[in-house]
Amino acid sequence: MEHLLGLIRVRVVRGVNLAYRDTRGSDPYVVLRMGRQKLKTSVKKKNVNPEWNEDLTLSVSDPTQTIRLEVFDKDTFSRDDRMGDAEFGIQSFLEAVRMDLSGLPNGTIITTVRPARNNCLSGDSSIVWKDGRITQDLVLRLRNVESGEVELQLQWVSIPGAAGL
């Protein structure tokens, strides 16, 4: 992998008020894509407010790439139904990673990303220095669907010997 900068760990926390795709709910799972990478969570049976709390780790070589999130309803005998999508950039997060933050008090907000046309944030998203790490909590409003949000947390993982930021 050329020019690897590091890894971004995306914790898929939960879905809120996801759309019904079957008579008794949905069996949702999340797919994350960045470049050619594609990762998915487990399926949560009959639940439109699922709790995943699963970590998916993507390698970052291009800081301008966006991460695309798609939610699907798992079906047994037909194609899985789409339950919405969202995308978000990681540039602000990576800018915070580049800073020397040693010595900052725990819980310091480095910057706040606001909802805009080019992201799917449903509210302000703070990038925070916590326990010696940079984290960002995001709530993404799903597009192309009647309802639903997905909560995520980003965390940077440095790799010794990688190009770094």
Residue pairs with C-beta under 8 A, 6 or more apart in sequence:
1 59
1 61
2 61
3 61
3 62
3 163
4 59
4 60
4 61
4 159
4 162
4 163
5 60
5 61
5 63
5 94
5 162
5 163
5 164
5 165
6 59
6 60
6 97
6 156
6 157
6 158
6 159
6 162
6 164
6 165
7 57
7 58
7 59
7 60
7 156
7 157
7 159
8 57
8 58
8 60
8 67
8 90
8 93
8 154
8 155
8 156
8 157
9 55
9 56
9 57
9 154
9 155
9 156
9 157
10 32
10 55
10 56
10 57
10 58
10 67
10 152
10 153
10 154
11 53
11 54
11 55
11 56
11 152
11 153
11 154
11 155
12 30
12 32
12 41
12 52
12 53
12 54
12 55
12 56
12 150
12 152
13 51
13 52
13 53
13 150
13 151
13 152
13 153
14 49
14 50
14 51
14 52
14 53
14 150
14 151
15 28
15 30
15 44
15 48
15 49
15 50
15 52
15 71
15 148
15 149
15 150
15 151
16 49
16 139
16 148
16 149
16 150
16 151
17 48
17 49
17 147
17 148
17 149
18 26
18 28
18 48
18 49
18 50
18 71
18 83
18 84
18 142
18 147
18 148
19 26
19 48
19 83
19 84
19 145
19 146
19 147
19 148
20 26
20 48
21 73
21 81
21 83
22 46
22 73
22 75
24 46
25 46
25 47
25 48
26 46
26 47
26 48
26 73
26 81
26 83
27 43
27 44
27 45
27 46
27 47
27 73
27 74
27 75
28 43
28 44
28 47
28 48
28 50
28 71
28 72
28 73
28 74
28 83
29 40
29 41
29 42
29 43
29 44
29 71
29 72
29 74
30 40
30 41
30 52
30 69
30 70
30 71
30 150
31 38
31 39
31 40
31 69
31 70
31 71
31 72
32 38
32 39
32 40
32 56
32 58
32 67
32 68
32 69
33 67
33 68
33 69
33 70
34 58
34 60
34 65
34 66
34 67
34 68
35 61
35 62
35 65
37 58
37 59
39 56
39 57
39 58
40 56
41 52
41 54
41 56
42 52
42 54
43 74
44 50
44 51
44 52
48 148
57 157
58 67
60 90
60 94
63 90
63 91
63 94
63 165
64 89
64 91
65 90
66 87
66 88
66 89
66 90
67 87
67 88
67 89
67 90
68 85
68 86
68 87
69 85
69 86
69 87
69 88
69 140
69 150
69 152
70 82
70 84
70 85
71 82
71 83
71 84
71 85
71 142
71 145
71 148
71 150
72 80
72 81
72 82
72 83
73 80
73 81
73 82
73 83
74 80
75 81
82 144
82 145
83 142
83 145
83 148
84 142
84 143
84 144
84 145
84 148
85 142
85 143
85 144
85 145
86 120
86 140
86 141
86 142
86 143
86 150
87 119
87 120
88 119
88 120
88 121
88 138
88 140
89 118
89 119
90 154
92 111
92 113
92 127
93 127
93 134
93 136
93 154
93 156
94 156
94 165
95 111
96 110
96 111
96 127
96 134
97 134
97 156
97 165
98 165
99 110
101 108
101 110
101 129
101 134
104 129
105 129
106 129
106 130
106 131
107 128
107 129
107 130
108 128
108 129
109 126
109 127
109 128
110 126
110 127
110 128
110 129
110 134
111 126
111 127
112 124
112 125
112 126
112 127
113 119
113 121
113 124
113 125
113 126
113 127
113 136
114 121
114 124
114 125
115 121
115 122
115 123
115 124
120 140
120 141
120 142
120 143
121 138
121 139
121 140
121 141
122 139
122 140
122 141
122 149
123 139
125 136
125 137
125 138
125 139
126 136
126 137
127 134
127 135
127 136
128 134
128 135
128 136
128 137
133 155
133 156
134 155
134 156
135 153
135 154
135 155
136 153
136 154
137 151
137 152
137 153
138 151
138 152
138 153
138 154
139 149
139 150
139 151
139 152
140 149
140 150
140 151
140 152
141 148
141 149
142 148
142 149
142 150
158 164
